[in-house]
């Protein structure tokens, strides 16, 4: 009996490690995500603007718990367009299709930083975007030509 317990514990530990090392299911490539129509983009923007003032919370993904930037994007896109974007900013940087700044439209993702991307929001038109910027803050509407944001590398993605 005293020899059986260590053997059972070793076997259980090996099984747990094997489960952690398994490959997670693959996410569909970005190119298979259906493109959002201009009308769907406007609906996304209206929903995002309605969340302005919601508290920032790292890891947050609901109005009740608060939002971080990727949680805000996930919440709006999932509820308004039925599209579940990736959870991290690094993954959002490759989500959907790239869009030139001149071709951006309402509902597109705004991604800041190159490698790595470090922040994201939802473009709502007229040079503005909604995002959850930082601890102690709230979801807010900002302008891309604001002194700070204009100095950051930015790119646009269209799911």
DSSP file (Angstrom, degrees, kcal/mol; ACC not computed):
  #  RESIDUE AA STRUCTURE BP1 BP2  ACC     N-H-->O    O-->H-N    N-H-->O    O-->H-N    TCO  KAPPA ALPHA  PHI   PSI    X-CA   Y-CA   Z-CA
    1    1 A X     >        0   0    0      0, 0.0     4,-1.5     0, 0.0     3,-0.2   0.000 360.0 360.0 360.0 -41.8    0.0    0.0    0.0
    2    2 A X  H  >  +     0   0    0      1,-0.2     4,-0.7     2,-0.2     0, 0.0   0.783 360.0  46.8 -67.9 -25.2    2.8    2.4    0.9
    3    3 A X  H  > S+     0   0    0      2,-0.1     4,-1.2     1,-0.1    -1,-0.2   0.732 106.1  60.4 -83.6 -24.6    4.4    1.8   -2.6
    4    4 A X  H  > S+     0   0    0     -3,-0.2     4,-2.7     1,-0.2     5,-0.2   0.888  95.9  59.0 -71.9 -40.3    1.1    2.2   -4.4
    5    5 A X  H  X S+     0   0    0     -4,-1.5     4,-2.7     1,-0.2     5,-0.2   0.932 106.1  46.1 -59.5 -49.9    0.4    5.8   -3.4
    6    6 A X  H  X S+     0   0    0     -4,-0.7     4,-2.4     1,-0.2    -1,-0.2   0.888 113.7  51.0 -61.1 -35.7    3.6    7.3   -4.8
    7    7 A X  H  X S+     0   0    0     -4,-1.2     4,-2.3     2,-0.2    -2,-0.2   0.920 111.6  46.6 -65.4 -43.8    3.0    5.3   -8.1
    8    8 A X  H  X S+     0   0    0     -4,-2.7     4,-2.5     2,-0.2    -2,-0.2   0.911 113.3  49.0 -64.3 -43.3   -0.6    6.6   -8.3
    9    9 A X  H  X S+     0   0    0     -4,-2.7     4,-2.3    -5,-0.2    -2,-0.2   0.897 111.5  49.4 -64.5 -40.3    0.5   10.2   -7.6
   10   10 A X  H  X S+     0   0    0     -4,-2.4     4,-2.2    -5,-0.2    -2,-0.2   0.913 112.0  48.3 -63.9 -42.6    3.3   10.0  -10.2
   11   11 A X  H  X S+     0   0    0     -4,-2.3     4,-2.1     2,-0.2    -2,-0.2   0.906 111.6  49.5 -64.3 -42.5    0.9    8.6  -12.8
   12   12 A X  H  X S+     0   0    0     -4,-2.5     4,-2.2     2,-0.2    -2,-0.2   0.906 110.9  49.9 -64.2 -41.6   -1.7   11.3  -12.0
   13   13 A X  H  X S+     0   0    0     -4,-2.3     4,-2.4     1,-0.2    -2,-0.2   0.906 109.7  51.2 -63.6 -41.5    1.0   14.1  -12.3
   14   14 A X  H  X S+     0   0    0     -4,-2.2     4,-2.1     1,-0.2    -1,-0.2   0.892 109.6  50.3 -63.0 -39.3    2.1   12.7  -15.7
   15   15 A X  H  X S+     0   0    0     -4,-2.1     4,-1.9     2,-0.2    -1,-0.2   0.905 110.6  49.2 -66.2 -40.8   -1.4   12.7  -17.0
   16   16 A X  H  X S+     0   0    0     -4,-2.2     4,-2.1     1,-0.2    -2,-0.2   0.917 111.1  49.4 -64.3 -43.0   -1.9   16.3  -15.9
   17   17 A X  H  X S+     0   0    0     -4,-2.4     4,-1.6     1,-0.2    -1,-0.2   0.883 109.5  52.1 -64.1 -38.0    1.3   17.4  -17.5
   18   18 A X  H  < S+     0   0    0     -4,-2.1     4,-0.4     1,-0.2    -1,-0.2   0.886 108.6  51.1 -65.2 -37.7    0.3   15.6  -20.7
   19   19 A X  H >< S+     0   0    0     -4,-1.9     3,-1.0     1,-0.2    -2,-0.2   0.902 109.6  49.4 -66.9 -40.3   -3.0   17.4  -20.7
   20   20 A X  H 3< S+     0   0    0     -4,-2.1    -1,-0.2     1,-0.2    -2,-0.2   0.801 109.6  53.4 -67.5 -28.3   -1.3   20.8  -20.3
   21   21 A X  T 3< S+     0   0    0     -4,-1.6    -1,-0.2    -5,-0.2    -2,-0.2   0.488  84.4 111.6 -86.4  -2.5    1.1   20.1  -23.1
   22   22 A X  S <  S-     0   0    0     -3,-1.0     2,-0.4    -4,-0.4    -3,-0.0  -0.368  77.9-104.2 -72.6 153.4   -1.7   19.2  -25.6
   23   23 A X        -     0   0    0      1,-0.1    -1,-0.1    -2,-0.1     3,-0.1  -0.613  34.3-126.4 -78.2 128.0   -2.2   21.5  -28.5
   24   24 A X        -     0   0    0     -2,-0.4     3,-0.1     1,-0.1    -1,-0.1  -0.324  41.6 -81.2 -68.7 158.2   -5.3   23.7  -28.2
   25   25 A X        -     0   0    0      1,-0.1    -1,-0.1    -2,-0.0     2,-0.1  -0.318  55.0-106.0 -59.1 141.2   -7.9   23.7  -31.0
   26   26 A X        -     0   0    0     -3,-0.1     2,-0.3     1,-0.1    -1,-0.1  -0.440  27.0-127.3 -71.8 141.0   -6.8   25.9  -33.8
   27   27 A X        -     0   0    0     -2,-0.1     3,-0.1     1,-0.1    -1,-0.1  -0.643  37.4 -95.4 -82.5 144.2   -8.6   29.2  -34.3
   28   28 A X        -     0   0    0     -2,-0.3    -1,-0.1     1,-0.1     5,-0.1  -0.328  49.8 -97.5 -58.3 139.3  -10.0   29.8  -37.8
   29   29 A X    >   -     0   0    0      1,-0.1     3,-2.1     2,-0.1     4,-0.3  -0.236  32.0-113.4 -57.7 150.3   -7.6   31.8  -39.9
   30   30 A X  G >  S+     0   0    0      1,-0.3     3,-1.6     2,-0.2    -1,-0.1   0.807 112.9  66.6 -56.1 -31.9   -8.4   35.5  -40.1
   31   31 A X  G 3  S+     0   0    0      1,-0.3    -1,-0.3    65,-0.1     4,-0.1   0.680  93.6  59.6 -68.2 -15.4   -9.3   35.3  -43.8
   32   32 A X  G <  S+     0   0    0     -3,-2.1     2,-0.4     2,-0.1    -1,-0.3   0.519  78.7 105.0 -89.8  -4.1  -12.3   33.1  -43.0
   33   33 A X  S <  S-     0   0    0     -3,-1.6     2,-0.1    -4,-0.3     3,-0.1  -0.630  81.3-116.2 -74.7 125.5  -13.9   35.8  -40.8
   34   34 A X        -     0   0    0     -2,-0.4    -2,-0.1     1,-0.1    -1,-0.1  -0.409  32.1-110.7 -65.1 136.0  -16.8   37.3  -42.8
   35   35 A X        -     0   0    0     -2,-0.1     2,-0.3    -4,-0.1    -1,-0.1  -0.375  31.6-116.0 -65.8 141.7  -16.2   41.0  -43.5
   36   36 A X        -     0   0    0     -2,-0.1    -1,-0.1     1,-0.1     2,-0.1  -0.593  25.5-126.4 -79.7 139.2  -18.4   43.4  -41.7
   37   37 A X     >  -     0   0    0     -2,-0.3     4,-2.2     1,-0.1     5,-0.2  -0.394  26.2-107.9 -75.8 160.2  -20.8   45.5  -43.7
   38   38 A X  H  > S+     0   0    0      1,-0.2     4,-1.9     2,-0.2     5,-0.1   0.881 121.8  53.7 -56.6 -37.3  -20.8   49.3  -43.3
   39   39 A X  H  > S+     0   0    0      1,-0.2     4,-1.9     2,-0.2    -1,-0.2   0.903 107.8  48.8 -64.4 -41.0  -24.1   49.0  -41.5
   40   40 A X  H  > S+     0   0    0      1,-0.2     4,-2.3     2,-0.2    -1,-0.2   0.876 108.4  55.4 -65.7 -36.5  -22.8   46.5  -39.1
   41   41 A X  H  X S+     0   0    0     -4,-2.2     4,-2.2     1,-0.2    -2,-0.2   0.890 106.4  50.1 -62.3 -40.2  -19.8   48.8  -38.5
   42   42 A X  H  X S+     0   0    0     -4,-1.9     4,-2.4     2,-0.2    -1,-0.2   0.897 109.2  51.4 -65.8 -39.5  -22.1   51.7  -37.6
   43   43 A X  H  X S+     0   0    0     -4,-1.9     4,-2.3     2,-0.2    -2,-0.2   0.901 109.3  51.0 -62.9 -40.6  -24.0   49.4  -35.1
   44   44 A X  H  X S+     0   0    0     -4,-2.3     4,-2.9     1,-0.2    -2,-0.2   0.933 109.9  50.0 -59.6 -46.1  -20.7   48.5  -33.5
   45   45 A X  H  X S+     0   0    0     -4,-2.2     4,-2.8     1,-0.2     5,-0.2   0.915 109.8  49.7 -61.8 -44.5  -19.7   52.1  -33.2
   46   46 A X  H  X S+     0   0    0     -4,-2.4     4,-1.8     2,-0.2    -1,-0.2   0.923 112.8  47.3 -61.1 -44.1  -23.1   53.0  -31.5
   47   47 A X  H  X S+     0   0    0     -4,-2.3     4,-0.6     2,-0.2    -2,-0.2   0.928 112.9  48.9 -62.9 -45.0  -22.7   50.2  -29.1
   48   48 A X  H >< S+     0   0    0     -4,-2.9     3,-1.5     1,-0.2     4,-0.3   0.923 109.8  51.0 -61.8 -44.5  -19.1   51.1  -28.3
   49   49 A X  H >< S+     0   0    0     -4,-2.8     3,-1.5     1,-0.3    -1,-0.2   0.864 103.1  60.9 -61.4 -35.3  -20.0   54.8  -27.7
   50   50 A X  H 3< S+     0   0    0     -4,-1.8    -1,-0.3     1,-0.3    -2,-0.2   0.678  99.7  56.6 -64.6 -17.1  -22.8   53.7  -25.4
   51   51 A X  T X< S+     0   0    0     -3,-1.5     3,-2.2    -4,-0.6    88,-0.3   0.449  75.0 125.7 -94.9  -1.4  -20.1   52.0  -23.1
   52   52 A X  T <  S+     0   0    0     -3,-1.5    88,-0.2    -4,-0.3     3,-0.1  -0.349  71.1  33.2 -57.1 133.8  -18.1   55.3  -22.7
   53   53 A X  T 3  S+     0   0    0     86,-2.8    -1,-0.3     1,-0.4     2,-0.2   0.204  81.9 133.9 100.5 -14.3  -17.7   55.9  -18.9
   54   54 A X    <   -     0   0    0     -3,-2.2    85,-3.1     1,-0.1    -1,-0.4  -0.493  65.6-101.8 -66.4 136.2  -17.6   52.2  -18.0
   55   55 A X  B     -A  138   0A   0     83,-0.2    12,-2.0     8,-0.2     2,-0.3  -0.223  30.6-115.8 -61.6 147.8  -14.6   51.7  -15.6
   56   56 A X  B     +b   67   0B   0     81,-2.6    80,-0.4    10,-0.2     2,-0.3  -0.633  38.0 171.9 -77.4 139.1  -11.3   50.2  -16.8
   57   57 A X    >   -     0   0    0     10,-2.0     3,-2.6    -2,-0.3     2,-0.1  -0.893  36.3-117.9-150.3 122.4  -10.4   46.9  -15.3
   58   58 A X  T 3  S+     0   0    0     -2,-0.3     3,-0.1     1,-0.3    10,-0.1  -0.380 105.0  11.0 -57.7 127.3   -7.5   44.7  -16.4
   59   59 A X  T 3  S+     0   0    0      1,-0.3    -1,-0.3    -2,-0.1     2,-0.1   0.372  97.3 141.9  83.3  -4.6   -9.0   41.4  -17.7
   60   60 A X    <   +     0   0    0     -3,-2.6     8,-1.7     1,-0.1    -1,-0.3  -0.428  21.6 167.4 -74.9 143.5  -12.5   42.9  -17.6
   61   61 A X  E     +C   67   0B   0      6,-0.2     2,-0.3    -2,-0.1     6,-0.2   0.168  54.0  59.8-144.3  21.9  -14.9   42.0  -20.4
   62   62 A X  E  > S-C   66   0B   0      4,-1.5     4,-2.0     1,-0.1    10,-0.1  -0.973  80.1-115.8-142.8 158.9  -18.4   43.1  -19.3
   63   63 A X  T  4 S+     0   0    0     -2,-0.3    -8,-0.2     1,-0.2     4,-0.1   0.846 117.1  53.2 -62.1 -31.2  -20.0   46.4  -18.4
   64   64 A X  T  4 S+     0   0    0      1,-0.2    -1,-0.2     2,-0.1     3,-0.1   0.879 118.4  32.9 -72.1 -37.4  -20.5   45.0  -14.9
   65   65 A X  T  4 S-     0   0    0      1,-0.3    -2,-0.2    -8,-0.0    -1,-0.2   0.627 114.0-117.4 -92.7 -14.1  -16.9   44.0  -14.3
   66   66 A X  E  <  - C   0  62B   0     -4,-2.0    -4,-1.5    -6,-0.1     2,-0.4  -0.336  29.9 -95.7  95.6 174.2  -15.3   46.8  -16.3
   67   67 A X  E     -bC  56  61B   0    -12,-2.0   -10,-2.0    -6,-0.2     2,-0.3  -0.958  15.2-159.0-132.4 146.3  -13.2   46.5  -19.5
   68   68 A X     >  -     0   0    0     -8,-1.7     4,-2.4    -2,-0.4     5,-0.2  -0.641  53.0 -91.1-101.8 178.7   -9.7   46.4  -20.6
   69   69 A X  H  > S+     0   0    0     63,-0.5     4,-1.8    -2,-0.3     5,-0.1   0.912 126.0  40.1 -63.3 -44.4   -9.1   47.3  -24.3
   70   70 A X  H  > S+     0   0    0      1,-0.2     4,-2.5     2,-0.2    -1,-0.2   0.834 113.3  55.6 -74.4 -29.6   -9.4   43.8  -25.8
   71   71 A X  H  > S+     0   0    0    -11,-0.2     4,-2.3     2,-0.2    -2,-0.2   0.889 107.1  50.5 -65.5 -39.1  -12.3   42.9  -23.4
   72   72 A X  H  X S+     0   0    0     -4,-2.4     4,-2.4     2,-0.2     5,-0.2   0.933 111.7  47.5 -61.7 -47.3  -14.2   46.0  -24.7
   73   73 A X  H  X S+     0   0    0     -4,-1.8     4,-2.7    -5,-0.2     5,-0.3   0.931 112.7  48.8 -61.7 -46.4  -13.6   44.9  -28.3
   74   74 A X  H  X S+     0   0    0     -4,-2.5     4,-2.2     1,-0.2     5,-0.3   0.907 111.8  49.4 -59.7 -43.0  -14.6   41.3  -27.7
   75   75 A X  H  X S+     0   0    0     -4,-2.3     4,-2.1     2,-0.2     5,-0.3   0.941 115.6  41.7 -62.6 -48.9  -17.8   42.4  -25.9
   76   76 A X  H  X S+     0   0    0     -4,-2.4     4,-2.6     2,-0.2     5,-0.5   0.940 117.3  45.5 -67.6 -48.6  -18.9   44.8  -28.6
   77   77 A X  H  X>S+     0   0    0     -4,-2.7     4,-2.0    -5,-0.2     6,-1.7   0.902 114.6  48.1 -64.4 -41.2  -18.0   42.6  -31.6
   78   78 A X  H  X5S+     0   0    0     -4,-2.2     4,-0.8    -5,-0.3    -1,-0.2   0.933 119.3  37.4 -66.3 -45.3  -19.6   39.5  -30.1
   79   79 A X  H  <5S+     0   0    0     -4,-2.1    -2,-0.2    -5,-0.3    -1,-0.2   0.855 126.2  34.9 -77.3 -34.8  -22.8   41.1  -29.1
   80   80 A X  H  <5S+     0   0    0     -4,-2.6    -3,-0.2    -5,-0.3    -2,-0.2   0.835 135.3  16.6 -90.4 -34.4  -23.3   43.4  -32.1
   81   81 A X  H  <5S-     0   0    0     -4,-2.0    -3,-0.2    -5,-0.5    -2,-0.1   0.456  91.9-120.6-121.3  -3.8  -21.9   41.4  -35.0
   82   82 A X  S  <<S+     0   0    0     -4,-0.8     2,-0.5    -5,-0.6    -4,-0.2   0.752  71.1 131.4  67.8  22.2  -21.7   37.8  -33.7
   83   83 A X        -     0   0    0     -6,-1.7     2,-0.9    -9,-0.1    -1,-0.2  -0.939  47.9-153.3-110.4 125.0  -17.9   37.9  -34.3
   84   84 A X        -     0   0    0     -2,-0.5   -10,-0.1    -3,-0.1     3,-0.1  -0.815  16.7-163.0-100.3  98.4  -15.7   36.6  -31.5
   85   85 A X        -     0   0    0     -2,-0.9     7,-0.1   -12,-0.2    -7,-0.0  -0.283  33.2 -82.7 -73.3 164.7  -12.3   38.3  -31.9
   86   86 A X        -     0   0    0      5,-0.1    -1,-0.1     1,-0.1   -12,-0.1  -0.206  36.8-124.8 -61.5 161.5   -9.2   37.0  -30.1
   87   87 A X  S    S+     0   0    0     -3,-0.1     2,-0.3   -14,-0.1   -13,-0.1   0.729  82.6  65.2 -86.5 -23.3   -8.7   38.1  -26.5
   88   88 A X  S  > S-     0   0    0      1,-0.1     4,-2.3   -18,-0.1     5,-0.1  -0.697  76.9-127.8-105.5 156.4   -5.3   39.7  -26.6
   89   89 A X  H  > S+     0   0    0     -2,-0.3     4,-1.8     1,-0.2    -1,-0.1   0.895 111.3  57.7 -63.0 -40.3   -4.0   42.8  -28.3
   90   90 A X  H  4 S+     0   0    0      1,-0.2     4,-0.3     2,-0.2    -1,-0.2   0.898 110.7  43.0 -58.1 -40.2   -1.2   40.8  -29.9
   91   91 A X  H >4 S+     0   0    0      1,-0.2     3,-1.5     2,-0.2     4,-0.3   0.869 108.9  57.6 -73.5 -36.7   -3.8   38.5  -31.5
   92   92 A X  H >< S+     0   0    0     -4,-2.3     3,-1.4     1,-0.3    -2,-0.2   0.823  93.0  70.1 -61.3 -30.0   -6.0   41.4  -32.5
   93   93 A X  T 3< S+     0   0    0     -4,-1.8    -1,-0.3     1,-0.3    -2,-0.2   0.705 108.7  34.9 -62.0 -19.4   -3.1   42.8  -34.5
   94   94 A X  T <  S+     0   0    0     -3,-1.5    -1,-0.3    -4,-0.3     2,-0.3   0.301  93.0 116.4-114.6   7.8   -3.5   40.0  -36.9
   95   95 A X  S <  S-     0   0    0     -3,-1.4    14,-0.1    -4,-0.3    63,-0.1  -0.567  77.7 -15.4 -82.5 138.3   -7.3   39.6  -36.8
   96   96 A X  S    S-     0   0    0     -2,-0.3     2,-0.3    63,-0.2    63,-0.3  -0.371 106.1 -39.5  71.7-149.4   -9.3   40.2  -39.9
   97   97 A X  E     -D  158   0C   0     61,-2.0    61,-2.9    -2,-0.1     2,-0.1  -0.882  58.6-107.0-117.1 145.2   -7.8   42.1  -42.9
   98   98 A X  E     -D  157   0C   0     -2,-0.3     2,-0.4    59,-0.2    59,-0.2  -0.403  33.6-162.2 -67.3 147.8   -5.4   45.0  -42.9
   99   99 A X  E     -D  156   0C   0     57,-2.2    57,-0.8    -2,-0.1     5,-0.1  -0.999  19.3-120.4-132.7 132.6   -7.0   48.4  -44.0
  100  100 A X    >   -     0   0    0     -2,-0.4     3,-1.5     1,-0.1     4,-0.5  -0.430  30.3-114.9 -67.5 148.3   -5.1   51.5  -45.2
  101  101 A X  G >  S+     0   0    0      1,-0.3     3,-1.0     2,-0.2    -1,-0.1   0.851 116.9  55.8 -53.8 -37.8   -5.8   54.5  -43.0
  102  102 A X  G 3  S+     0   0    0      1,-0.2    -1,-0.3     3,-0.0    -2,-0.0   0.767 110.2  45.8 -68.1 -23.9   -7.4   56.2  -46.0
  103  103 A X  G <  S+     0   0    0     -3,-1.5    -1,-0.2     2,-0.1    -2,-0.2   0.363  83.6 126.5-100.1   4.7   -9.8   53.3  -46.4
  104  104 A X    <   -     0   0    0     -3,-1.0     2,-0.3    -4,-0.5    54,-0.0  -0.225  36.2-175.8 -62.3 152.8  -10.8   52.9  -42.7
  105  105 A X    >   -     0   0    0     20,-0.1     3,-2.1    18,-0.0    18,-0.2  -0.951  36.9 -64.6-145.4 167.3  -14.4   53.0  -41.8
  106  106 A X  T 3  S+     0   0    0     -2,-0.3    18,-0.2     1,-0.3   -64,-0.2  -0.229 118.6  28.4 -53.5 132.1  -16.7   52.9  -38.8
  107  107 A X  T 3  S+     0   0    0     16,-3.3    -1,-0.3     1,-0.4    52,-0.2   0.226  87.3 129.8  98.9 -12.3  -16.3   49.6  -36.9
  108  108 A X    <   -     0   0    0     -3,-2.1    15,-3.1    15,-0.2    -1,-0.4  -0.327  63.0-107.5 -69.4 156.7  -12.7   48.8  -37.9
  109  109 A X  E     -FE 122 157C   0     48,-3.1    48,-1.7    13,-0.2     2,-0.5  -0.644  22.9-149.9 -81.5 143.0  -10.2   47.9  -35.2
  110  110 A X  E     -FE 121 156C   0     11,-2.4    11,-2.2    -2,-0.3     2,-0.5  -0.978  16.6-170.6-111.1 121.7   -7.5   50.5  -34.4
  111  111 A X  E     -FE 120 155C   0     44,-3.1    44,-2.1    -2,-0.5     2,-0.4  -0.965   5.9-156.1-121.3 126.8   -4.3   48.8  -33.2
  112  112 A X  E     +FE 119 154C   0      7,-3.2     6,-2.4    -2,-0.5     7,-1.3  -0.801  54.8  29.9-103.8 142.2   -1.4   50.8  -31.7
  113  113 A X        -     0   0    0     40,-2.6     4,-0.2    -2,-0.4    42,-0.1  -0.023  65.8-124.0  96.5 158.0    2.2   49.6  -31.7
  114  114 A X  S    S+     0   0    0      2,-0.4     2,-0.5     1,-0.1     3,-0.2   0.730  85.2  20.7-100.8 -92.2    4.1   47.5  -34.2
  115  115 A X  S    S+     0   0    0      1,-0.4     2,-0.1     2,-0.0    -1,-0.1  -0.877 139.2  20.7-125.7  98.6    5.8   44.4  -32.7
  116  116 A X  S    S-     0   0    0     -2,-0.5    -2,-0.4    -4,-0.1    -1,-0.4   0.444  89.2-143.9 -95.1 158.6    4.3   44.0  -30.3
  117  117 A X        -     0   0    0     -4,-0.2    -4,-0.3    -3,-0.2   -27,-0.1  -0.560  19.0-177.4 -69.9 145.0    1.0   45.8  -30.5
  118  118 A X        +     0   0    0     -6,-2.4     2,-0.3     1,-0.3    -5,-0.2   0.484  55.3  24.2-129.2  -6.1    0.1   47.2  -27.1
  119  119 A X  E     -F  112   0C   0     -7,-1.3    -7,-3.2   -30,-0.1    -1,-0.3  -0.990  56.0-175.9-158.5 153.6   -3.3   48.8  -27.3
  120  120 A X  E     +F  111   0C   0     -2,-0.3    12,-0.5    -9,-0.2     2,-0.3  -0.986   5.6 166.5-151.0 157.9   -6.5   48.6  -29.4
  121  121 A X  E     -F  110   0C   0    -11,-2.2   -11,-2.4    -2,-0.3     2,-0.5  -0.849  38.5 -90.4-153.3-171.8   -9.9   50.3  -29.9
  122  122 A X  E     -FG 109 130C   0      8,-2.5     8,-2.5    -2,-0.3     2,-0.3  -0.964  33.7-130.3-117.5 122.7  -12.9   50.6  -32.2
  123  123 A X  E     - G   0 129C   0    -15,-3.1   -16,-3.3    -2,-0.5     6,-0.3  -0.555  24.4-179.7 -72.0 130.1  -12.9   53.2  -34.9
  124  124 A X  E     -     0   0C   0      4,-2.4     5,-0.2     1,-0.3   -18,-0.2   0.295  45.8 -96.8-116.7   8.0  -16.2   55.1  -34.7
  125  125 A X  E >  S+ G   0 128C   0      3,-0.8     3,-1.7   -20,-0.1    -1,-0.3  -0.120  95.4  63.5 101.1 162.5  -15.7   57.6  -37.6
  126  126 A X  T 3  S-     0   0    0      1,-0.3     3,-0.1    -3,-0.1    -1,-0.0   0.803 128.5 -57.8  53.0  35.8  -14.6   61.2  -38.1
  127  127 A X  T 3  S+     0   0    0      1,-0.2    17,-3.3    16,-0.1    18,-0.4   0.649 110.3 120.3  75.6  15.2  -11.1   60.4  -36.7
  128  128 A X  E <   -GH 125 143C   0     -3,-1.7    -4,-2.4    15,-0.3    -3,-0.8  -0.792  37.8-175.2-114.9 155.1  -12.4   59.1  -33.4
  129  129 A X  E     -GH 123 142C   0     13,-2.6    13,-2.8    -2,-0.3     2,-0.4  -0.990  20.4-132.1-145.5 153.9  -12.1   55.8  -31.6
  130  130 A X  E     +GH 122 141C   0     -8,-2.5    -8,-2.5    -2,-0.3     2,-0.3  -0.882  39.1 151.6-105.7 136.5  -13.5   54.2  -28.4
  131  131 A X  E     - H   0 140C   0      9,-2.2     9,-2.8    -2,-0.4     2,-0.7  -0.977  49.8-119.3-156.9 166.0  -11.1   52.4  -26.1
  132  132 A X  E     - H   0 139C   0    -12,-0.5   -63,-0.5    -2,-0.3     7,-0.2  -0.897  39.1-179.0-110.5  97.3  -10.4   51.4  -22.5
  133  133 A X        -     0   0    0     -2,-0.7     2,-0.3     5,-0.6    -1,-0.1   0.853  40.6 -23.0 -78.9 -40.0   -7.1   53.1  -21.9
  134  134 A X  S >  S-     0   0    0      4,-0.2     3,-2.1   -66,-0.0   -78,-0.2  -0.999  70.3 -65.5-168.2 163.3   -5.7   52.5  -18.4
  135  135 A X  T 3  S+     0   0    0     -2,-0.3     3,-0.1     1,-0.3   -78,-0.1  -0.281 117.5  21.8 -55.7 139.2   -6.1   51.6  -14.8
  136  136 A X  T 3  S+     0   0    0    -80,-0.4    -1,-0.3     1,-0.3     2,-0.1   0.335 111.5  92.9  83.3  -7.7   -8.1   54.1  -12.8
  137  137 A X    <   -     0   0    0     -3,-2.1   -81,-2.6     1,-0.0    -1,-0.3  -0.218  66.7-125.3-102.8-166.0   -9.7   55.4  -16.0
  138  138 A X  B     -A   55   0A   0    -83,-0.3    -5,-0.6    -3,-0.1   -83,-0.2  -0.897  38.8 -77.1-136.0 165.6  -12.9   54.7  -17.9
  139  139 A X  E     +H  132   0C   0    -85,-3.1   -86,-2.8   -88,-0.3     2,-0.3  -0.456  65.1 177.5 -59.6 134.4  -13.8   53.7  -21.5
  140  140 A X  E     -H  131   0C   0     -9,-2.8    -9,-2.2   -88,-0.2     2,-0.5  -0.931  36.1-117.1-144.6 166.9  -13.6   56.8  -23.5
  141  141 A X  E     +H  130   0C   0     -2,-0.3     2,-0.3   -11,-0.2   -11,-0.2  -0.915  40.2 173.0-104.1 123.5  -13.8   58.4  -26.9
  142  142 A X  E     -H  129   0C   0    -13,-2.8   -13,-2.6    -2,-0.5     2,-0.4  -0.845  29.8-115.3-128.9 166.4  -10.6   59.9  -28.2
  143  143 A X  E >   -H  128   0C   0     -2,-0.3     3,-1.3   -15,-0.2     6,-0.3  -0.826  12.7-139.6-101.9 140.5   -9.3   61.4  -31.4
  144  144 A X  T 3  S+     0   0    0    -17,-3.3   -16,-0.1    -2,-0.4    -1,-0.1   0.778 105.3  56.4 -66.6 -26.2   -6.6   59.8  -33.5
  145  145 A X  T 3  S+     0   0    0    -18,-0.4    -1,-0.2     4,-0.1   -17,-0.1   0.391  77.4 123.6 -89.6   5.3   -5.1   63.3  -34.1
  146  146 A X  S <> S-     0   0    0     -3,-1.3     4,-3.0     1,-0.1     5,-0.3  -0.364  79.7-107.5 -59.0 146.4   -4.8   63.9  -30.4
  147  147 A X  H  > S+     0   0    0      1,-0.2     4,-0.6     2,-0.2    -1,-0.1   0.849 115.7  41.7 -49.3 -45.8   -1.1   64.8  -29.6
  148  148 A X  H >4 S+     0   0    0      2,-0.2     3,-1.0     1,-0.2     4,-0.3   0.970 118.1  42.5 -69.7 -54.0   -0.4   61.5  -27.9
  149  149 A X  H >4 S+     0   0    0      1,-0.3     3,-1.4    -6,-0.3    -2,-0.2   0.837 108.8  59.2 -66.4 -32.6   -2.3   59.1  -30.2
  150  150 A X  H 3< S+     0   0    0     -4,-3.0    -1,-0.3     1,-0.3    -2,-0.2   0.750 102.3  55.2 -67.1 -22.2   -1.0   60.8  -33.3
  151  151 A X  T << S+     0   0    0     -3,-1.0     2,-0.3    -4,-0.6    -1,-0.3   0.484  94.7  87.6 -88.4  -2.1    2.6   60.1  -32.2
  152  152 A X  S <  S-     0   0    0     -3,-1.4     2,-0.3    -4,-0.3    -3,-0.0  -0.716  88.6-105.8 -98.3 146.3    1.9   56.3  -31.9
  153  153 A X        -     0   0    0     -2,-0.3   -40,-2.6   -41,-0.0     2,-0.4  -0.542  48.8-174.7 -65.6 131.6    2.3   53.8  -34.7
  154  154 A X  E     + E   0 112C   0     -2,-0.3     2,-0.3   -42,-0.2   -42,-0.2  -0.961  16.2 176.2-133.1 147.3   -1.3   52.8  -35.7
  155  155 A X  E     - E   0 111C   0    -44,-2.1   -44,-3.1    -2,-0.4     2,-0.4  -0.960  20.1-133.3-143.3 162.4   -2.9   50.3  -38.1
  156  156 A X  E     -DE  99 110C   0    -57,-0.8   -57,-2.2    -2,-0.3     2,-0.4  -0.916  14.9-169.5-121.6 144.0   -6.4   49.4  -38.9
  157  157 A X  E     -DE  98 109C   0    -48,-1.7   -48,-3.1    -2,-0.4     2,-0.6  -0.977   9.7-152.7-131.2 144.8   -8.0   45.9  -39.2
  158  158 A X  E      D   97   0C   0    -61,-2.9   -61,-2.0    -2,-0.4   -50,-0.1  -0.934 360.0 360.0-121.3 110.0  -11.4   45.0  -40.6
  159  159 A X              0   0    0     -2,-0.6   -63,-0.2   -63,-0.3    -1,-0.1   0.501 360.0 360.0 -66.1 360.0  -12.9   41.8  -39.3
